[in-house]
Amino acid sequence: MAEKIIIATAKAPQAIGTYSQAVKVGSTVYLSGQIPLVAETMEIVSDEFEAQVVQVFENLTAVCEAAGGSLSDIVKLNIFMADLSNFATVNEVMGRYFEQPYPARAAIGVKQLPKDSQVEMDGVMEI
């Protein structure tokens, strides 16, 4: 197996468990789930859903950049939401961060997320 390189940056929330922010194997980067924590405070950015989505994309951006890539290098994005009725907001905010061709994506409704956040995203990036 190819060497595993651990990706870490202070510009995104530090891991709050037994995981890395991302792991690179070959030219593939596996991005751990990001919730809307502000890196400097480790607190949820806001109770507002849109603000949480923006913060998650900012966190993913920081980890992608630390790995030597960008959001445009994400080939698969998983979105977990506590309330799927917020899906239109996710699409609108995602449109601010991504251009075509868009990554493959899944949107999954879940009962609860860490720290009671309303959204979490993870993904796979190819650089």
Summary of the structure (lengths in Angstrom):
residues: 127
radius of gyration: 13.7
end to end distance: 18.0
largest distance: 42.7
contacts: 378
relative contact order: 0.23
helix: 30%
strand: 32%
